[in-house]
Amino acid sequence: MNDVSPPSVPQHVAIIMDGNGRWARARNLPRTAGHQKGIEAIKRVTEAAIELEIPHLTLFGFSSENWNRPREEVSELMRLLRYYLRAETAELHKSGIRLGVIGDRGAFDHDIVEMIENAERLTADNSRLNLTIALNYGGRQDILQAVQQVTDHAWRQNKHLTKNEIENLFPQFLYTSGIPDPDMMIRTSGEQRISNFLIWSCAYTEFYFSDVLWPDFSKDDLASALESYQKRDRRFGGLKTDHHKL
């Protein structure tokens, strides 16, 4: 942690929390035990983000494809989501963390939606860390619903939108509206894919793949990812100023 220079940390880190099931299987435990342990990693990383002065942290909590998992596992994930919202909301608020949830809430039970909305209202004015959790989220689905909203907007305005108008409007209709694009995305467990996460927002994101399973992911593991980020040359499709002189 001490090797990371706060002035050059990314403004937004997104994490695909992968490996809970493999962590449990390696210990001859049910997959649900891995998910339970994963909550502890969420707390560690959230604390580390505050210490490192990262303004935005986004965690991929539950994808739109995760409903296809065994019913027992989905039920346990919903139980853990309820537990997290019930047990951690007050602590998040006390720590100055603003909680936001992105994704389609329509598939969740009413009590879960109510807890999400209560947590967002309670923490709305906090600014120490913007913690976003993606729940029932899929990148393609997000793009499609944004396209539908842009289309509906054009129909209500009774006008043909220009390319520039669409480009300006489109990000406003994404679930991620108001959240800066991730500077860095981390995926744990050794897998090297983004699994339909923040597809639009990650056009120029730096990727970091860690072999560590999510339940074991530590503050030092996050620091290692940030050290890698700080060594990279981000050009966003262009060239650095000194390159123009060559």
C-alpha positions in Angstrom: 0.0 0.0 0.0 2.8 2.4 0.8 4.3 2.0 -2.7 1.2 3.6 -4.3 1.3 7.3 -5.0 -2.2 8.8 -4.2 -1.9 11.7 -6.7 -1.7 9.3 -9.6 -4.2 6.7 -8.5 -7.1 6.0 -11.0 -10.2 8.0 -10.4 -12.4 5.0 -11.0 -11.6 1.3 -10.4 -14.0 -1.4 -11.5 -13.7 -5.0 -10.2 -15.1 -8.3 -11.5 -15.2 -10.3 -8.3 -14.5 -13.8 -9.6 -13.5 -17.0 -7.9 -15.8 -17.5 -5.0 -16.9 -21.0 -6.2 -13.4 -22.2 -6.8 -12.3 -20.9 -3.4 -15.0 -23.0 -1.8 -14.3 -26.0 -3.9 -10.6 -26.0 -3.0 -11.7 -26.3 0.6 -14.4 -28.9 0.0 -17.0 -26.4 1.0 -20.3 -25.5 -0.8 -20.1 -22.6 -3.3 -22.3 -20.5 -1.0 -19.4 -20.5 1.5 -17.2 -18.8 -1.1 -19.9 -16.1 -1.6 -20.0 -15.5 2.1 -16.3 -15.1 2.3 -16.4 -12.8 -0.7 -18.3 -10.2 1.4 -15.3 -9.9 3.7 -13.2 -9.1 0.6 -15.7 -6.4 -0.4 -15.1 -4.7 3.0 -11.3 -4.9 2.7 -11.3 -3.4 -0.8 -13.7 -0.7 0.1 -11.5 0.3 3.0 -8.4 0.2 0.8 -10.1 2.4 -1.8 -10.7 5.0 0.9 -7.1 4.8 2.1 -5.8 5.2 -1.4 -8.1 8.1 -2.1 -9.9 6.4 -5.1 -13.0 8.4 -5.7 -15.1 5.8 -7.5 -15.2 2.0 -7.0 -17.6 -0.2 -9.0 -18.1 -3.9 -8.1 -19.8 -6.5 -10.3 -22.1 -8.1 -7.8 -24.7 -10.0 -9.8 -24.9 -10.3 -13.6 -28.1 -10.6 -15.6 -26.8 -14.1 -16.6 -26.4 -15.2 -13.0 -30.1 -16.0 -12.7 -29.2 -19.2 -14.8 -27.2 -20.6 -11.8 -28.8 -23.3 -9.6 -31.8 -22.1 -7.7 -30.2 -22.8 -4.4 -27.2 -20.7 -5.2 -29.3 -17.8 -6.5 -31.4 -18.0 -3.3 -28.2 -17.8 -1.2 -26.9 -14.9 -3.2 -30.2 -13.0 -2.6 -29.9 -13.8 1.1 -26.4 -12.4 1.2 -27.5 -9.3 -0.7 -30.2 -8.8 1.9 -27.6 -9.3 4.7 -25.2 -6.9 3.2 -27.7 -4.2 2.7 -29.2 -4.7 6.2 -25.9 -5.0 8.0 -23.6 -2.6 6.1 -25.7 0.4 5.1 -25.3 2.2 8.4 -21.6 1.5 8.4 -21.2 2.7 4.8 -23.0 5.9 5.8 -20.8 6.3 8.9 -17.7 5.9 6.7 -18.8 8.7 4.4 -19.5 6.3 1.5 -22.1 7.0 -1.1 -23.8 3.8 -2.3 -25.3 3.4 -5.7 -26.7 0.4 -7.5 -26.8 0.0 -11.3 -28.8 -2.6 -13.3 -32.4 -3.7 -13.8 -34.1 -3.9 -10.4 -37.3 -5.2 -11.8 -36.4 -8.9 -11.2 -35.6 -8.4 -7.5 -38.1 -9.0 -4.7 -39.8 -5.8 -3.4 -38.0 -5.9 0.0 -34.6 -5.9 -1.8 -35.5 -3.0 -4.0 -36.7 -1.1 -0.9 -33.5 -1.7 0.9 -31.5 -0.5 -2.1 -33.5 2.7 -2.3 -33.2 3.3 1.4 -29.4 2.8 1.3 -29.1 5.2 -1.7 -31.2 7.8 0.0 -29.3 7.6 3.3 -25.9 7.9 1.7 -26.7 10.3 -1.1 -24.8 13.2 0.3 -21.6 11.3 1.2 -18.5 12.0 -0.8 -15.6 10.1 0.7 -16.1 7.2 -1.8 -18.6 6.6 -4.5 -19.3 2.8 -4.2 -21.4 1.4 -7.1 -22.6 -2.2 -7.1 -23.8 -3.7 -10.4 -26.8 -6.0 -9.7 -28.8 -7.8 -12.4 -26.5 -5.9 -14.8 -25.3 -6.8 -18.3 -23.3 -4.5 -20.6 -25.3 -5.5 -23.7 -28.6 -5.1 -21.9 -27.5 -1.7 -20.7 -26.7 -0.6 -24.3 -30.0 -2.0 -25.6 -32.2 -0.3 -22.9 -30.3 3.0 -23.6 -31.0 2.7 -27.4 -34.7 2.2 -26.6 -34.7 5.3 -24.4 -33.0 7.4 -27.0 -35.5 6.1 -29.6 -38.4 7.0 -27.3 -36.8 10.4 -26.6 -36.6 11.1 -30.4 -40.2 10.0 -30.8 -41.5 12.3 -28.0 -39.6 15.2 -29.6 -40.9 14.2 -33.0 -37.5 14.8 -34.6 -34.7 13.0 -36.4 -31.6 13.0 -34.2 -28.2 13.8 -35.7 -25.2 11.6 -35.1 -23.8 14.2 -32.7 -27.1 14.5 -30.8 -27.2 10.7 -30.4 -23.6 10.6 -29.2 -24.3 13.3 -26.6 -27.6 11.8 -25.5 -26.7 8.1 -25.4 -24.4 8.0 -22.3 -27.2 9.9 -20.3 -29.5 6.9 -20.7 -27.0 4.2 -19.6 -27.2 2.9 -16.1 -23.7 4.4 -15.6 -24.9 7.9 -16.3 -23.1 10.3 -14.1 -20.3 7.8 -13.3 -16.9 8.5 -15.0 -15.6 5.7 -17.2 -13.3 3.3 -15.3 -9.6 4.0 -15.6 -8.8 0.5 -14.5 -10.7 -2.8 -14.4 -9.5 -5.6 -12.3 -10.7 -9.2 -12.6 -9.7 -11.8 -10.0 -9.2 -15.6 -10.3 -7.0 -15.6 -13.4 -9.8 -15.4 -16.0 -9.2 -12.9 -18.7 -12.5 -11.6 -20.1 -14.9 -8.8 -19.1 -18.0 -11.0 -19.0 -20.5 -8.4 -20.4 -19.5 -5.8 -17.8 -19.4 -2.0 -18.6 -18.9 -2.6 -22.3 -19.6 0.9 -23.4 -17.6 2.5 -20.5 -14.5 0.5 -20.9 -13.4 1.7 -24.4 -10.1 3.0 -23.0 -9.9 1.2 -19.7 -6.7 -0.4 -18.5 -7.2 -4.1 -17.6 -5.5 -6.0 -14.8 -6.0 -9.7 -14.3 -5.1 -11.2 -11.0 -4.7 -14.9 -10.2 -5.9 -14.4 -6.7 -9.4 -15.7 -6.0 -11.8 -13.0 -4.8 -12.3 -14.2 -1.2 -8.5 -14.0 -0.8 -8.1 -10.6 -2.5 -6.4 -8.2 -0.1 -5.5 -4.5 0.2 -2.0 -5.4 -1.0 -3.4 -7.1 -4.1 -5.3 -3.9 -4.9 -2.1 -1.9 -4.4 -0.2 -4.2 -6.8 -2.9 -3.6 -9.4 -2.6 0.1 -8.9 1.2 0.0 -9.1 0.8 -1.7 -12.5 -1.6 1.0 -13.6 0.8 3.8 -12.6 3.4 2.4 -14.9 1.2 2.4 -18.0 1.2 4.9 -20.8 -2.4 6.0 -21.4 -2.8 7.7 -24.7 -6.6 7.3 -25.5 -5.8 6.6 -29.1 -3.4 9.5 -29.5 0.2 10.2 -28.7 1.9 11.9 -25.8 3.2 15.4 -26.4 6.9 14.4 -26.6 6.0 11.8 -29.3 4.8 14.6 -31.6 8.3 16.0 -31.6 9.8 12.9 -33.2 
